[in-house]
Amino acid sequence: MAKLVNFIPGRNAAPKPTIKEALDDLDTNLPVSIERYLDKMVAQIKGMSLSRKKEILVLAKVIDAMGIDKQEMMRYVSKIKKNDILKK
């Protein structure tokens, strides 16, 4: 016998499966030139021995330059936390 929930328009009966992802297991690869640029950028930032406040400012400028709004950023952060994507 079918559940009544299955007959509600616009509602899926089956829940979506969650997928565990790791940083290396993502199905997309960055171009080599971007990888190289990111490695240089991170090395430069770490080499400057910036205070935590200035590191946050750098990150905020990168996020702003990418055009990511607050809600989208929070969605990305929760996905990163949920799927344990970070290497640390």
C-alpha positions in Angstrom: 0.0 0.0 0.0 1.4 3.4 -1.0 1.8 6.1 1.6 -0.3 9.3 1.3 2.9 11.3 1.3 3.7 9.8 -2.1 0.7 11.5 -3.6 1.5 15.1 -2.6 2.5 17.0 -5.8 6.1 18.1 -5.9 7.2 15.9 -3.1 9.7 13.0 -3.6 8.9 9.8 -1.8 12.5 8.5 -1.7 15.1 10.5 0.3 18.2 11.5 -1.6 21.3 9.4 -0.6 24.1 11.3 1.0 27.5 11.0 -0.5 30.7 11.2 1.4 33.3 13.3 -0.5 36.9 14.0 0.2 38.9 16.8 -1.4 40.7 14.4 -3.7 37.6 12.5 -4.5 35.6 15.4 -6.0 34.5 14.6 -9.5 36.0 17.8 -10.9 39.6 18.7 -11.3 41.1 22.2 -11.4 43.2 23.2 -14.3 47.0 22.9 -13.6 47.5 26.7 -13.9 44.9 27.4 -11.2 46.4 24.7 -8.9 49.8 26.4 -9.4 48.4 29.8 -8.8 46.5 28.7 -5.6 49.7 27.0 -4.3 51.7 30.2 -4.9 49.0 32.3 -3.3 48.7 30.2 -0.2 52.5 30.1 0.2 52.7 33.9 -0.2 50.0 34.4 2.4 51.5 32.0 4.9 55.0 33.5 4.3 53.8 36.9 5.3 52.9 35.8 8.9 49.7 37.7 8.8 47.6 38.0 11.9 44.4 36.0 12.1 42.4 39.2 11.4 44.3 39.9 8.2 44.0 36.3 7.0 40.3 36.6 7.4 40.3 39.8 5.4 42.2 38.1 2.6 39.7 35.2 2.6 36.8 37.7 2.6 38.3 39.6 -0.4 38.6 36.3 -2.3 35.0 35.3 -1.5 33.8 38.8 -2.4 35.7 38.7 -5.7 34.0 35.4 -6.6 30.6 37.0 -6.0 29.5 34.5 -3.4 26.7 35.8 -1.1 26.2 35.0 2.6 23.6 32.3 2.1 25.6 30.6 -0.6 28.7 30.7 1.5 26.9 29.2 4.5 25.7 26.4 2.2 29.2 25.7 1.1 30.6 25.8 4.6 27.9 23.3 5.8 28.6 21.0 2.9 32.3 21.1 3.6 31.7 20.3 7.3 29.1 17.6 6.6 31.2 15.8 4.0 34.6 16.3 5.7 36.2 17.7 2.6 39.1 19.5 4.2 42.4 17.8 4.5 43.0 18.7 8.2 
